[in-house]
């Protein structure tokens, strides 16, 4: 798969394409259906398939300070899209100037002149252009003008419409089963392992304190079963590269120890030999085991941690 950052990266000899467009934050089941249809149409027409997405999130530019928490990093989103079989992913830098393009200007500049659209696949609620002036009907009309087919894919529902907004709401409630169902996989938080207070090590459960990028969508405070995985080595020993360990995960402020900032910490089950500082790691969240509790004593906390680890081991075995 080819990856481009901006239209200038698109090769001048790139052929006609079937294009699907969206933010694709989370690459959830609805996004997956849309991309699958674009790949299918490309095969039907004998064309290439391209995903067009944006970074940063348009909300960050259009309404600063109101942008939603990100379900995926740009790196993970591109990786997930690549796994869906597209020929290329084009990440467009979303700027205030870009947001002011009219629907016609967006179609001509992005879809026609650079990506040579033969087909365009979008969701049925797709809006585009300055002040979201364009919709599916607009796109179909412009398709007639510029000689491409435009098709809208119905939204996916499993009792309620799957959307990035819905997934964020379920994350905030700690409903990881609903999140995994909507995503088709566990929710992931990525970040670099930093030095914390090292209390877990002293208590017998050395944790990786994963510091995610700003505005990352993090599940509700509590303890979870899940997995810890290396993404890039950094100073991570090569023997750990790409390895994935079952884990017990804690999200929150550690109420037994007052005054601690909110953290995401993962204990790789039965591993006290890992030196992960500085490594880029992924935490994949499984079921929520419990909410956060302030314990009366360190001994009570340790007993509960043993119980949490046993449950996490059972759920990830």
C-alpha positions as protocol buffer text, in pm:
chain_id: "A"
residue {
  index: 1
  type: UNK
  ca { x: 0 y: 0 z: 0 }
}
residue {
  index: 2
  type: UNK
  ca { x: 114 y: 352 z: -77 }
}
residue {
  index: 3
  type: UNK
  ca { x: 88 y: 631 z: 179 }
}
residue {
  index: 4
  type: UNK
  ca { x: 85 y: 1001 z: 87 }
}
residue {
  index: 5
  type: UNK
  ca { x: 84 y: 1309 z: 307 }
}
residue {
  index: 6
  type: UNK
  ca { x: -75 y: 1584 z: 103 }
}
residue {
  index: 7
  type: UNK
  ca { x: -165 y: 1606 z: -264 }
}
residue {
  index: 8
  type: UNK
  ca { x: 191 y: 1689 z: -369 }
}
residue {
  index: 9
  type: UNK
  ca { x: 292 y: 1335 z: -271 }
}
residue {
  index: 10
  type: UNK
  ca { x: 55 y: 1179 z: -525 }
}
residue {
  index: 11
  type: UNK
  ca { x: 261 y: 1057 z: -825 }
}
residue {
  index: 12
  type: UNK
  ca { x: 199 y: 1246 z: -1145 }
}
residue {
  index: 13
  type: UNK
  ca { x: 130 y: 922 z: -1331 }
}
residue {
  index: 14
  type: UNK
  ca { x: -128 y: 794 z: -1079 }
}
residue {
  index: 15
  type: UNK
  ca { x: -415 y: 631 z: -1267 }
}
residue {
  index: 16
  type: UNK
  ca { x: -791 y: 662 z: -1231 }
}
residue {
  index: 17
  type: UNK
  ca { x: -917 y: 571 z: -886 }
}
residue {
  index: 18
  type: UNK
  ca { x: -1217 y: 486 z: -676 }
}
residue {
  index: 19
  type: UNK
  ca { x: -1195 y: 713 z: -373 }
}
residue {
  index: 20
  type: UNK
  ca { x: -1359 y: 700 z: -32 }
}
residue {
  index: 21
  type: UNK
  ca { x: -1345 y: 1006 z: 193 }
}
residue {
  index: 22
  type: UNK
  ca { x: -1377 y: 1063 z: 565 }
}
residue {
  index: 23
  type: UNK
  ca { x: -1202 y: 1130 z: 894 }
}
residue {
  index: 24
  type: UNK
  ca { x: -1224 y: 756 z: 971 }
}
residue {
  index: 25
  type: UNK
  ca { x: -1145 y: 811 z: 1340 }
}
residue {
  index: 26
  type: UNK
  ca { x: -1160 y: 463 z: 1492 }
}
residue {
  index: 27
  type: UNK
  ca { x: -1197 y: 284 z: 1157 }
}
residue {
  index: 28
  type: UNK
  ca { x: -1512 y: 126 z: 1302 }
}
residue {
  index: 29
  type: UNK
  ca { x: -1747 y: -120 z: 1131 }
}
residue {
  index: 30
  type: UNK
  ca { x: -1924 y: 157 z: 941 }
}
residue {
  index: 31
  type: UNK
  ca { x: -1593 y: 287 z: 807 }
}
residue {
  index: 32
  type: UNK
  ca { x: -1488 y: -67 z: 722 }
}
residue {
  index: 33
  type: UNK
  ca { x: -1804 y: -124 z: 519 }
}
residue {
  index: 34
  type: UNK
  ca { x: -1746 y: 198 z: 326 }
}
residue {
  index: 35
  type: UNK
  ca { x: -1384 y: 112 z: 247 }
}
residue {
  index: 36
  type: UNK
  ca { x: -1482 y: -243 z: 147 }
}
residue {
  index: 37
  type: UNK
  ca { x: -1733 y: -104 z: -101 }
}
residue {
  index: 38
  type: UNK
  ca { x: -1468 y: 129 z: -249 }
}
residue {
  index: 39
  type: UNK
  ca { x: -1227 y: -163 z: -293 }
}
residue {
  index: 40
  type: UNK
  ca { x: -1506 y: -370 z: -448 }
}
residue {
  index: 41
  type: UNK
  ca { x: -1603 y: -92 z: -690 }
}
residue {
  index: 42
  type: UNK
  ca { x: -1238 y: -43 z: -788 }
}
residue {
  index: 43
  type: UNK
  ca { x: -1214 y: -411 z: -874 }
}
residue {
  index: 44
  type: UNK
  ca { x: -1537 y: -392 z: -1076 }
}
residue {
  index: 45
  type: UNK
  ca { x: -1411 y: -94 z: -1274 }
}
residue {
  index: 46
  type: UNK
  ca { x: -1050 y: -210 z: -1303 }
}
residue {
  index: 47
  type: UNK
  ca { x: -926 y: 97 z: -1114 }
}
residue {
  index: 48
  type: UNK
  ca { x: -711 y: 167 z: -806 }
}
residue {
  index: 49
  type: UNK
  ca { x: -861 y: 233 z: -463 }
}
residue {
  index: 50
  type: UNK
  ca { x: -770 y: 533 z: -248 }
}
residue {
  index: 51
  type: UNK
  ca { x: -876 y: 643 z: 99 }
}
residue {
  index: 52
  type: UNK
  ca { x: -870 y: 1020 z: 157 }
}
residue {
  index: 53
  type: UNK
  ca { x: -856 y: 1121 z: 522 }
}
residue {
  index: 54
  type: UNK
  ca { x: -755 y: 1428 z: 722 }
}
residue {
  index: 55
  type: UNK
  ca { x: -511 y: 1530 z: 992 }
}
residue {
  index: 56
  type: UNK
  ca { x: -565 y: 1705 z: 1224 }
}
residue {
  index: 57
  type: UNK
  ca { x: -932 y: 1631 z: 1290 }
}
residue {
  index: 58
  type: UNK
  ca { x: -1139 y: 1899 z: 1110 }
}
residue {
  index: 59
  type: UNK
  ca { x: -1308 y: 1994 z: 1439 }
}
residue {
  index: 60
  type: UNK
  ca { x: -970 y: 2101 z: 1579 }
}
residue {
  index: 61
  type: UNK
  ca { x: -938 y: 2357 z: 1300 }
}
residue {
  index: 62
  type: UNK
  ca { x: -1296 y: 2472 z: 1248 }
}
residue {
  index: 63
  type: UNK
  ca { x: -1389 y: 2490 z: 1618 }
}
residue {
  index: 64
  type: UNK
  ca { x: -1066 y: 2501 z: 1823 }
}
residue {
  index: 65
  type: UNK
  ca { x: -1105 y: 2361 z: 2173 }
}
residue {
  index: 66
  type: UNK
  ca { x: -1414 y: 2156 z: 2089 }
}
residue {
  index: 67
  type: UNK
  ca { x: -1253 y: 1870 z: 1900 }
}
residue {
  index: 68
  type: UNK
  ca { x: -1351 y: 1519 z: 2012 }
}
residue {
  index: 69
  type: UNK
  ca { x: -1106 y: 1280 z: 2179 }
}
residue {
  index: 70
  type: UNK
  ca { x: -920 y: 1079 z: 1914 }
}
residue {
  index: 71
  type: UNK
  ca { x: -1002 y: 709 z: 1888 }
}
residue {
  index: 72
  type: UNK
  ca { x: -691 y: 635 z: 1681 }
}
residue {
  index: 73
  type: UNK
  ca { x: -358 y: 798 z: 1619 }
}
residue {
  index: 74
  type: UNK
  ca { x: -282 y: 895 z: 1260 }
}
residue {
  index: 75
  type: UNK
  ca { x: -30 y: 607 z: 1245 }
}
residue {
  index: 76
  type: UNK
  ca { x: -275 y: 345 z: 1372 }
}
residue {
  index: 77
  type: UNK
  ca { x: -557 y: 473 z: 1151 }
}
residue {
  index: 78
  type: UNK
  ca { x: -338 y: 440 z: 841 }
}
residue {
  index: 79
  type: UNK
  ca { x: -234 y: 90 z: 950 }
}
residue {
  index: 80
  type: UNK
  ca { x: -596 y: -17 z: 997 }
}
residue {
  index: 81
  type: UNK
  ca { x: -698 y: 125 z: 659 }
}
residue {
  index: 82
  type: UNK
  ca { x: -410 y: -55 z: 490 }
}
residue {
  index: 83
  type: UNK
  ca { x: -534 y: -384 z: 634 }
}
residue {
  index: 84
  type: UNK
  ca { x: -863 y: -332 z: 446 }
}
residue {
  index: 85
  type: UNK
  ca { x: -694 y: -382 z: 110 }
}
residue {
  index: 86
  type: UNK
  ca { x: -679 y: -30 z: -34 }
}
residue {
  index: 87
  type: UNK
  ca { x: -405 y: 63 z: -280 }
}
residue {
  index: 88
  type: UNK
  ca { x: -327 y: 400 z: -120 }
}
residue {
  index: 89
  type: UNK
  ca { x: -408 y: 623 z: 177 }
}
residue {
  index: 90
  type: UNK
  ca { x: -381 y: 998 z: 124 }
}
residue {
  index: 91
  type: UNK
  ca { x: -372 y: 1203 z: 445 }
}
residue {
  index: 92
  type: UNK
  ca { x: -463 y: 1564 z: 369 }
}
residue {
  index: 93
  type: UNK
  ca { x: -344 y: 1835 z: 611 }
}
residue {
  index: 94
  type: UNK
  ca { x: -667 y: 2003 z: 723 }
}
residue {
  index: 95
  type: UNK
  ca { x: -617 y: 2378 z: 747 }
}
residue {
  index: 96
  type: UNK
  ca { x: -848 y: 2677 z: 777 }
}
residue {
  index: 97
  type: UNK
  ca { x: -777 y: 2757 z: 411 }
}
residue {
  index: 98
  type: UNK
  ca { x: -862 y: 2401 z: 311 }
}
residue {
  index: 99
  type: UNK
  ca { x: -1190 y: 2421 z: 506 }
}
residue {
  index: 100
  type: UNK
  ca { x: -1297 y: 2721 z: 295 }
}
residue {
  index: 101
  type: UNK
  ca { x: -1301 y: 2525 z: -32 }
}
residue {
  index: 102
  type: UNK
  ca { x: -1642 y: 2513 z: -198 }
}
residue {
  index: 103
  type: UNK
  ca { x: -1781 y: 2167 z: -276 }
}
residue {
  index: 104
  type: UNK
  ca { x: -1698 y: 2212 z: -645 }
}
residue {
  index: 105
  type: UNK
  ca { x: -1343 y: 2329 z: -567 }
}
residue {
  index: 106
  type: UNK
  ca { x: -1283 y: 2033 z: -335 }
}
residue {
  index: 107
  type: UNK
  ca { x: -1402 y: 1785 z: -595 }
}
residue {
  index: 108
  type: UNK
  ca { x: -1204 y: 1937 z: -879 }
}
residue {
  index: 109
  type: UNK
  ca { x: -881 y: 1999 z: -684 }
}
residue {
  index: 110
  type: UNK
  ca { x: -865 y: 1682 z: -476 }
}
residue {
  index: 111
  type: UNK
  ca { x: -1072 y: 1415 z: -646 }
}
residue {
  index: 112
  type: UNK
  ca { x: -1041 y: 1498 z: -1014 }
}
residue {
  index: 113
  type: UNK
  ca { x: -716 y: 1683 z: -1082 }
}
residue {
  index: 114
  type: UNK
  ca { x: -489 y: 1481 z: -848 }
}
residue {
  index: 115
  type: UNK
  ca { x: -659 y: 1147 z: -781 }
}
residue {
  index: 116
  type: UNK
  ca { x: -841 y: 1112 z: -1115 }
}
residue {
  index: 117
  type: UNK
  ca { x: -1169 y: 991 z: -970 }
}
residue {
  index: 118
  type: UNK
  ca { x: -1359 y: 726 z: -1162 }
}
residue {
  index: 119
  type: UNK
  ca { x: -1577 y: 651 z: -860 }
}
residue {
  index: 120
  type: UNK
  ca { x: -1637 y: 799 z: -515 }
}
residue {
  index: 121
  type: UNK
  ca { x: -1784 y: 611 z: -218 }
}
residue {
  index: 122
  type: UNK
  ca { x: -1908 y: 795 z: 92 }
}
residue {
  index: 123
  type: UNK
  ca { x: -2143 y: 742 z: 383 }
}
residue {
  index: 124
  type: UNK
  ca { x: -2506 y: 841 z: 338 }
}
residue {
  index: 125
  type: UNK
  ca { x: -2460 y: 1131 z: 586 }
}
residue {
  index: 126
  type: UNK
  ca { x: -2151 y: 1269 z: 407 }
}
residue {
  index: 127
  type: UNK
  ca { x: -2107 y: 1648 z: 405 }
}
residue {
  index: 128
  type: UNK
  ca { x: -1821 y: 1841 z: 247 }
}
residue {
  index: 129
  type: UNK
  ca { x: -1703 y: 2183 z: 139 }
}
residue {
  index: 130
  type: UNK
  ca { x: -1718 y: 2520 z: 315 }
}
residue {
  index: 131
  type: UNK
  ca { x: -1970 y: 2517 z: 600 }
}
residue {
  index: 132
  type: UNK
  ca { x: -2061 y: 2157 z: 500 }
}
residue {
  index: 133
  type: UNK
  ca { x: -2253 y: 2295 z: 203 }
}
residue {
  index: 134
  type: UNK
  ca { x: -2222 y: 1976 z: -4 }
}
residue {
  index: 135
  type: UNK
  ca { x: -2402 y: 1646 z: 52 }
}
residue {
  index: 136
  type: UNK
  ca { x: -2441 y: 1318 z: -136 }
}
residue {
  index: 137
  type: UNK
  ca { x: -2675 y: 1472 z: -393 }
}
residue {
  index: 138
  type: UNK
  ca { x: -2420 y: 1750 z: -452 }
}
residue {
  index: 139
  type: UNK
  ca { x: -2147 y: 1491 z: -500 }
}
residue {
  index: 140
  type: UNK
  ca { x: -2356 y: 1294 z: -749 }
}
residue {
  index: 141
  type: UNK
  ca { x: -2429 y: 1610 z: -947 }
}
residue {
  index: 142
  type: UNK
  ca { x: -2059 y: 1696 z: -955 }
}
residue {
  index: 143
  type: UNK
  ca { x: -1987 y: 1337 z: -1059 }
}
residue {
  index: 144
  type: UNK
  ca { x: -2197 y: 1392 z: -1371 }
}
residue {
  index: 145
  type: UNK
  ca { x: -2001 y: 1711 z: -1437 }
}
residue {
  index: 146
  type: UNK
  ca { x: -1657 y: 1554 z: -1390 }
}
residue {
  index: 147
  type: UNK
  ca { x: -1731 y: 1202 z: -1517 }
}
residue {
  index: 148
  type: UNK
  ca { x: -1723 y: 984 z: -1206 }
}
residue {
  index: 149
  type: UNK
  ca { x: -1979 y: 766 z: -1028 }
}
residue {
  index: 150
  type: UNK
  ca { x: -2075 y: 866 z: -673 }
}
residue {
  index: 151
  type: UNK
  ca { x: -2230 y: 611 z: -438 }
}
residue {
  index: 152
  type: UNK
  ca { x: -2355 y: 644 z: -81 }
}
residue {
  index: 153
  type: UNK
  ca { x: -2319 y: 352 z: 161 }
}
residue {
  index: 154
  type: UNK
  ca { x: -2587 y: 307 z: 432 }
}
residue {
  index: 155
  type: UNK
  ca { x: -2480 y: 358 z: 792 }
}
residue {
  index: 156
  type: UNK
  ca { x: -2414 y: 42 z: 994 }
}
residue {
  index: 157
  type: UNK
  ca { x: -2637 y: -30 z: 1292 }
}
residue {
  index: 158
  type: UNK
  ca { x: -2646 y: -294 z: 1562 }
}
residue {
  index: 159
  type: UNK
  ca { x: -2953 y: -157 z: 1737 }
}
residue {
  index: 160
  type: UNK
  ca { x: -2821 y: 198 z: 1710 }
}
residue {
  index: 161
  type: UNK
  ca { x: -2613 y: 362 z: 1441 }
}
residue {
  index: 162
  type: UNK
  ca { x: -2241 y: 297 z: 1480 }
}
residue {
  index: 163
  type: UNK
  ca { x: -2045 y: 620 z: 1485 }
}
residue {
  index: 164
  type: UNK
  ca { x: -1727 y: 760 z: 1634 }
}
residue {
  index: 165
  type: UNK
  ca { x: -1943 y: 971 z: 1867 }
}
residue {
  index: 166
  type: UNK
  ca { x: -2126 y: 664 z: 1997 }
}
residue {
  index: 167
  type: UNK
  ca { x: -1796 y: 485 z: 2058 }
}
residue {
  index: 168
  type: UNK
  ca { x: -1661 y: 780 z: 2256 }
}
residue {
  index: 169
  type: UNK
  ca { x: -1973 y: 773 z: 2472 }
}
residue {
  index: 170
  type: UNK
  ca { x: -1931 y: 400 z: 2541 }
}
residue {
  index: 171
  type: UNK
  ca { x: -1562 y: 452 z: 2622 }
}
residue {
  index: 172
  type: UNK
  ca { x: -1651 y: 723 z: 2872 }
}
residue {
  index: 173
  type: UNK
  ca { x: -1886 y: 474 z: 3040 }
}
residue {
  index: 174
  type: UNK
  ca { x: -1625 y: 195 z: 3042 }
}
residue {
  index: 175
  type: UNK
  ca { x: -1847 y: -28 z: 2827 }
}
residue {
  index: 176
  type: UNK
  ca { x: -1567 y: -205 z: 2647 }
}
residue {
  index: 177
  type: UNK
  ca { x: -1783 y: -485 z: 2512 }
}
residue {
  index: 178
  type: UNK
  ca { x: -1994 y: -231 z: 2319 }
}
residue {
  index: 179
  type: UNK
  ca { x: -1678 y: -51 z: 2204 }
}
residue {
  index: 180
  type: UNK
  ca { x: -1517 y: -371 z: 2076 }
}
residue {
  index: 181
  type: UNK
  ca { x: -1839 y: -467 z: 1897 }
}
residue {
  index: 182
  type: UNK
  ca { x: -1855 y: -131 z: 1718 }
}
residue {
  index: 183
  type: UNK
  ca { x: -1485 y: -130 z: 1629 }
}
residue {
  index: 184
  type: UNK
  ca { x: -1458 y: -499 z: 1544 }
}
residue {
  index: 185
  type: UNK
  ca { x: -1150 y: -516 z: 1772 }
}
residue {
  index: 186
  type: UNK
  ca { x: -1037 y: -391 z: 2115 }
}
residue {
  index: 187
  type: UNK
  ca { x: -989 y: -19 z: 2167 }
}
residue {
  index: 188
  type: UNK
  ca { x: -622 y: 81 z: 2163 }
}
residue {
  index: 189
  type: UNK
  ca { x: -435 y: 357 z: 2344 }
}
residue {
  index: 190
  type: UNK
  ca { x: -79 y: 424 z: 2223 }
}
residue {
  index: 191
  type: UNK
  ca { x: 201 y: 616 z: 2387 }
}
residue {
  index: 192
  type: UNK
  ca { x: 557 y: 626 z: 2511 }
}
residue {
  index: 193
  type: UNK
  ca { x: 645 y: 453 z: 2838 }
}
residue {
  index: 194
  type: UNK
  ca { x: 757 y: 715 z: 3092 }
}
residue {
  index: 195
  type: UNK
  ca { x: 882 y: 694 z: 3447 }
}
residue {
  index: 196
  type: UNK
  ca { x: 607 y: 722 z: 3704 }
}
residue {
  index: 197
  type: UNK
  ca { x: 613 y: 684 z: 4081 }
}
residue {
  index: 198
  type: UNK
  ca { x: 718 y: 315 z: 4046 }
}
residue {
  index: 199
  type: UNK
  ca { x: 468 y: 217 z: 4315 }
}
residue {
  index: 200
  type: UNK
  ca { x: 356 y: -86 z: 4115 }
}
residue {
  index: 201
  type: UNK
  ca { x: 710 y: -226 z: 4114 }
}
residue {
  index: 202
  type: UNK
  ca { x: 736 y: -185 z: 4491 }
}
residue {
  index: 203
  type: UNK
  ca { x: 400 y: -361 z: 4532 }
}
residue {
  index: 204
  type: UNK
  ca { x: 509 y: -654 z: 4316 }
}
residue {
  index: 205
  type: UNK
  ca { x: 332 y: -549 z: 3993 }
}
residue {
  index: 206
  type: UNK
  ca { x: 572 y: -343 z: 3775 }
}
residue {
  index: 207
  type: UNK
  ca { x: 364 y: -143 z: 3528 }
}
residue {
  index: 208
  type: UNK
  ca { x: 438 y: 35 z: 3203 }
}
residue {
  index: 209
  type: UNK
  ca { x: 318 y: 394 z: 3246 }
}
residue {
  index: 210
  type: UNK
  ca { x: 201 y: 471 z: 2891 }
}
residue {
  index: 211
  type: UNK
  ca { x: 174 y: 844 z: 2819 }
}
residue {
  index: 212
  type: UNK
  ca { x: -61 y: 893 z: 2521 }
}
residue {
  index: 213
  type: UNK
  ca { x: -72 y: 1199 z: 2293 }
}
residue {
  index: 214
  type: UNK
  ca { x: -298 y: 1487 z: 2391 }
}
residue {
  index: 215
  type: UNK
  ca { x: -670 y: 1442 z: 2321 }
}
residue {
  index: 216
  type: UNK
  ca { x: -651 y: 1061 z: 2315 }
}
residue {
  index: 217
  type: UNK
  ca { x: -982 y: 884 z: 2389 }
}
residue {
  index: 218
  type: UNK
  ca { x: -918 y: 697 z: 2714 }
}
residue {
  index: 219
  type: UNK
  ca { x: -1172 y: 463 z: 2877 }
}
residue {
  index: 220
  type: UNK
  ca { x: -1340 y: 544 z: 3207 }
}
residue {
  index: 221
  type: UNK
  ca { x: -1130 y: 516 z: 3522 }
}
residue {
  index: 222
  type: UNK
  ca { x: -1101 y: 160 z: 3645 }
}
residue {
  index: 223
  type: UNK
  ca { x: -917 y: -168 z: 3608 }
}
residue {
  index: 224
  type: UNK
  ca { x: -930 y: -368 z: 3285 }
}
residue {
  index: 225
  type: UNK
  ca { x: -805 y: -689 z: 3134 }
}
residue {
  index: 226
  type: UNK
  ca { x: -622 y: -647 z: 2806 }
}
residue {
  index: 227
  type: UNK
  ca { x: -290 y: -662 z: 2627 }
}
residue {
  index: 228
  type: UNK
  ca { x: 36 y: -468 z: 2607 }
}
residue {
  index: 229
  type: UNK
  ca { x: 228 y: -462 z: 2279 }
}
residue {
  index: 230
  type: UNK
  ca { x: 543 y: -297 z: 2145 }
}
residue {
  index: 231
  type: UNK
  ca { x: 494 y: -78 z: 1838 }
}
residue {
  index: 232
  type: UNK
  ca { x: 838 y: 65 z: 1773 }
}
residue {
  index: 233
  type: UNK
  ca { x: 1157 y: -32 z: 1943 }
}
residue {
  index: 234
  type: UNK
  ca { x: 1307 y: 302 z: 2052 }
}
residue {
  index: 235
  type: UNK
  ca { x: 1535 y: 172 z: 2326 }
}
residue {
  index: 236
  type: UNK
  ca { x: 1317 y: -138 z: 2358 }
}
residue {
  index: 237
  type: UNK
  ca { x: 1531 y: -454 z: 2329 }
}
residue {
  index: 238
  type: UNK
  ca { x: 1482 y: -613 z: 1987 }
}
residue {
  index: 239
  type: UNK
  ca { x: 1365 y: -936 z: 2150 }
}
residue {
  index: 240
  type: UNK
  ca { x: 1045 y: -752 z: 2258 }
}
residue {
  index: 241
  type: UNK
  ca { x: 969 y: -596 z: 1918 }
}
residue {
  index: 242
  type: UNK
  ca { x: 607 y: -667 z: 1825 }
}
residue {
  index: 243
  type: UNK
  ca { x: 560 y: -902 z: 2118 }
}
residue {
  index: 244
  type: UNK
  ca { x: 217 y: -894 z: 2284 }
}
residue {
  index: 245
  type: UNK
  ca { x: 155 y: -977 z: 2649 }
}
residue {
  index: 246
  type: UNK
  ca { x: -171 y: -1031 z: 2838 }
}
residue {
  index: 247
  type: UNK
  ca { x: -204 y: -748 z: 3088 }
}
residue {
  index: 248
  type: UNK
  ca { x: -394 y: -597 z: 3377 }
}
residue {
  index: 249
  type: UNK
  ca { x: -454 y: -228 z: 3305 }
}
residue {
  index: 250
  type: UNK
  ca { x: -527 y: 58 z: 3543 }
}
residue {
  index: 251
  type: UNK
  ca { x: -674 y: 390 z: 3431 }
}
residue {
  index: 252
  type: UNK
  ca { x: -715 y: 675 z: 3676 }
}
residue {
  index: 253
  type: UNK
  ca { x: -556 y: 873 z: 3956 }
}
residue {
  index: 254
  type: UNK
  ca { x: -473 y: 585 z: 4196 }
}
residue {
  index: 255
  type: UNK
  ca { x: -706 y: 710 z: 4472 }
}
residue {
  index: 256
  type: UNK
  ca { x: -524 y: 516 z: 4745 }
}
residue {
  index: 257
  type: UNK
  ca { x: -229 y: 751 z: 4677 }
}
residue {
  index: 258
  type: UNK
  ca { x: -377 y: 1100 z: 4670 }
}
residue {
  index: 259
  type: UNK
  ca { x: -263 y: 1372 z: 4434 }
}
residue {
  index: 260
  type: UNK
  ca { x: -151 y: 1150 z: 4145 }
}
residue {
  index: 261
  type: UNK
  ca { x: -237 y: 1266 z: 3788 }
}
residue {
  index: 262
  type: UNK
  ca { x: -451 y: 1045 z: 3564 }
}
residue {
  index: 263
  type: UNK
  ca { x: -246 y: 766 z: 3411 }
}
residue {
  index: 264
  type: UNK
  ca { x: -273 y: 457 z: 3190 }
}
residue {
  index: 265
  type: UNK
  ca { x: -63 y: 177 z: 3339 }
}
residue {
  index: 266
  type: UNK
  ca { x: -33 y: -180 z: 3216 }
}
residue {
  index: 267
  type: UNK
  ca { x: 117 y: -476 z: 3400 }
}
residue {
  index: 268
  type: UNK
  ca { x: 230 y: -752 z: 3163 }
}
residue {
  index: 269
  type: UNK
  ca { x: 113 y: -1060 z: 3349 }
}
residue {
  index: 270
  type: UNK
  ca { x: 387 y: -1250 z: 3529 }
}
residue {
  index: 271
  type: UNK
  ca { x: 663 y: -1039 z: 3373 }
}
residue {
  index: 272
  type: UNK
  ca { x: 890 y: -846 z: 3608 }
}
residue {
  index: 273
  type: UNK
  ca { x: 1191 y: -848 z: 3373 }
}
residue {
  index: 274
  type: UNK
  ca { x: 1078 y: -594 z: 3111 }
}
residue {
  index: 275
  type: UNK
  ca { x: 1262 y: -264 z: 3067 }
}
residue {
  index: 276
  type: UNK
  ca { x: 1022 y: -62 z: 2852 }
}
residue {
  index: 277
  type: UNK
  ca { x: 1115 y: 299 z: 2932 }
}
residue {
  index: 278
  type: UNK
  ca { x: 1114 y: 512 z: 2617 }
}
residue {
  index: 279
  type: UNK
  ca { x: 941 y: 248 z: 2408 }
}
residue {
  index: 280
  type: UNK
  ca { x: 633 y: 324 z: 2200 }
}
residue {
  index: 281
  type: UNK
  ca { x: 368 y: 83 z: 2324 }
}
residue {
  index: 282
  type: UNK
  ca { x: 5 y: -3 z: 2258 }
}
residue {
  index: 283
  type: UNK
  ca { x: -249 y: -89 z: 2526 }
}
residue {
  index: 284
  type: UNK
  ca { x: -548 y: -288 z: 2394 }
}
residue {
  index: 285
  type: UNK
  ca { x: -844 y: -280 z: 2630 }
}
residue {
  index: 286
  type: UNK
  ca { x: -1051 y: -587 z: 2708 }
}
residue {
  index: 287
  type: UNK
  ca { x: -1332 y: -610 z: 2967 }
}
residue {
  index: 288
  type: UNK
  ca { x: -1355 y: -368 z: 3260 }
}
residue {
  index: 289
  type: UNK
  ca { x: -1302 y: -554 z: 3586 }
}
residue {
  index: 290
  type: UNK
  ca { x: -1404 y: -283 z: 3833 }
}
residue {
  index: 291
  type: UNK
  ca { x: -1406 y: 87 z: 3906 }
}
residue {
  index: 292
  type: UNK
  ca { x: -1139 y: 264 z: 4107 }
}
residue {
  index: 293
  type: UNK
  ca { x: -1153 y: 228 z: 4484 }
}
residue {
  index: 294
  type: UNK
  ca { x: -966 y: 401 z: 4765 }
}
residue {
  index: 295
  type: UNK
  ca { x: -834 y: 123 z: 4991 }
}
residue {
  index: 296
  type: UNK
  ca { x: -788 y: 160 z: 5366 }
}
residue {
  index: 297
  type: UNK
  ca { x: -445 y: -1 z: 5359 }
}
residue {
  index: 298
  type: UNK
  ca { x: -165 y: -103 z: 5124 }
}
residue {
  index: 299
  type: UNK
  ca { x: -228 y: -466 z: 5222 }
}
residue {
  index: 300
  type: UNK
  ca { x: -592 y: -443 z: 5107 }
}
residue {
  index: 301
  type: UNK
  ca { x: -479 y: -286 z: 4779 }
}
residue {
  index: 302
  type: UNK
  ca { x: -226 y: -567 z: 4719 }
}
residue {
  index: 303
  type: UNK
  ca { x: -491 y: -835 z: 4784 }
}
residue {
  index: 304
  type: UNK
  ca { x: -721 y: -669 z: 4530 }
}
residue {
  index: 305
  type: UNK
  ca { x: -437 y: -639 z: 4277 }
}
residue {
  index: 306
  type: UNK
  ca { x: -375 y: -1014 z: 4304 }
}
residue {
  index: 307
  type: UNK
  ca { x: -747 y: -1075 z: 4242 }
}
residue {
  index: 308
  type: UNK
  ca { x: -745 y: -835 z: 3943 }
}
residue {
  index: 309
  type: UNK
  ca { x: -443 y: -1010 z: 3792 }
}
residue {
  index: 310
  type: UNK
  ca { x: -607 y: -1352 z: 3834 }
}
residue {
  index: 311
  type: UNK
  ca { x: -921 y: -1227 z: 3659 }
}
residue {
  index: 312
  type: UNK
  ca { x: -723 y: -1060 z: 3382 }
}
residue {
  index: 313
  type: UNK
  ca { x: -531 y: -1385 z: 3329 }
}
residue {
  index: 314
  type: UNK
  ca { x: -856 y: -1580 z: 3302 }
}
residue {
  index: 315
  type: UNK
  ca { x: -1010 y: -1335 z: 3053 }
}
residue {
  index: 316
  type: UNK
  ca { x: -703 y: -1312 z: 2828 }
}
residue {
  index: 317
  type: UNK
  ca { x: -600 y: -1678 z: 2830 }
}
